[in-house]
Amino acid sequence: MPGNEQTDSRSVSMEVMRMGEEDGGPWVLPIVQHGPRQYFADLRLKQFRNVKSPHESLDFDSEQGRRMCEQTGIVVCRECRMAAIISPAVDRKELRCMNCLALIVPRVRL
């Protein structure tokens, strides 16, 4: 839609890095690029935290946090509140929570 450039101007990408890949080392938090800022995606706390200023955070449940979750494939189970990053290739109609096995149905925009 012309004039609605806000969505297009804010590219969101996710980069997951692994430390010590050759020895099966620990995973580090995924990094989400949202506009000019980079955020850590903390699935345990359900927050995006600014990489340069970790005290600046956005909850997944905030308006901006929900948009970022939607754009990066992060889903939160409505039953047990477990968060996960889901590939776009996964059939979300049959997606179940790894913790409680409840169906995870993504929010539908009207």
C-alpha positions in Angstrom: 0.0 0.0 0.0 1.6 3.4 -1.0 2.5 5.6 1.9 2.8 2.7 4.3 6.6 2.6 4.3 7.1 1.9 8.0 6.9 -1.9 7.6 9.1 -1.9 4.5 11.8 0.4 6.1 12.2 -1.9 9.1 13.9 -5.0 8.0 14.0 -7.7 10.6 16.5 -10.5 10.3 17.7 -13.2 12.7 21.2 -14.5 13.1 21.9 -17.5 15.3 25.6 -18.0 16.2 27.1 -20.9 17.9 30.3 -20.8 20.0 32.8 -23.6 19.6 30.8 -25.3 16.8 33.5 -27.9 16.3 33.2 -29.2 19.9 29.4 -28.8 20.3 29.7 -25.7 22.5 26.8 -23.7 24.0 24.4 -21.7 21.9 24.4 -18.0 22.3 21.3 -15.8 22.2 19.9 -15.2 18.7 20.4 -11.6 17.4 17.4 -9.8 15.7 18.0 -6.7 13.5 15.1 -4.3 13.8 15.7 -1.1 12.0 19.0 0.4 13.0 19.2 -1.6 16.3 20.2 -5.1 17.1 18.5 -7.1 19.9 19.2 -10.4 21.6 16.1 -12.6 21.5 15.9 -14.0 25.0 13.4 -16.9 24.8 13.6 -17.7 28.5 12.7 -14.1 29.6 10.5 -13.5 26.6 12.3 -10.3 25.8 14.2 -8.6 23.1 17.3 -6.8 24.7 19.3 -4.2 22.9 22.8 -5.6 22.1 24.5 -2.3 22.9 22.4 -1.4 26.0 21.1 -4.7 27.6 18.9 -2.8 30.1 16.8 -1.6 27.2 14.3 -4.3 26.5 11.0 -5.1 24.7 8.7 -7.7 26.0 7.4 -10.2 23.5 3.9 -9.2 24.6 4.4 -5.5 23.8 3.0 -4.2 20.5 6.5 -3.8 18.9 7.6 -7.1 20.5 4.6 -9.0 18.9 5.5 -7.6 15.5 9.2 -8.6 15.9 8.1 -12.1 17.1 5.9 -12.5 14.1 8.6 -11.4 11.7 11.3 -13.6 13.1 9.2 -16.8 13.7 9.2 -16.6 17.5 6.1 -18.2 19.0 4.9 -18.5 22.6 2.7 -21.3 23.8 -0.5 -20.0 25.3 -0.7 -22.9 27.8 2.7 -23.0 29.4 4.3 -19.8 28.0 7.3 -21.6 26.5 8.9 -19.6 23.7 10.6 -21.1 20.6 11.9 -20.0 17.2 10.0 -21.8 14.4 11.2 -22.1 10.8 8.9 -20.7 8.1 8.9 -24.1 6.5 7.1 -25.7 9.4 3.3 -26.3 9.0 2.0 -24.2 11.8 -1.5 -25.7 11.7 -0.1 -28.8 13.4 2.6 -27.2 15.5 2.7 -28.4 19.1 4.6 -27.1 22.1 7.7 -29.1 23.0 6.9 -28.7 26.7 3.2 -29.3 27.2 2.2 -30.6 23.7 -0.6 -28.0 23.3 -1.4 -26.8 19.8 0.3 -23.5 19.0 -1.9 -21.5 16.7 -0.3 -18.3 15.4 -2.2 -15.0 15.7 -4.2 -14.2 12.6 -4.3 -10.6 11.4 -7.6 -9.3 10.2 
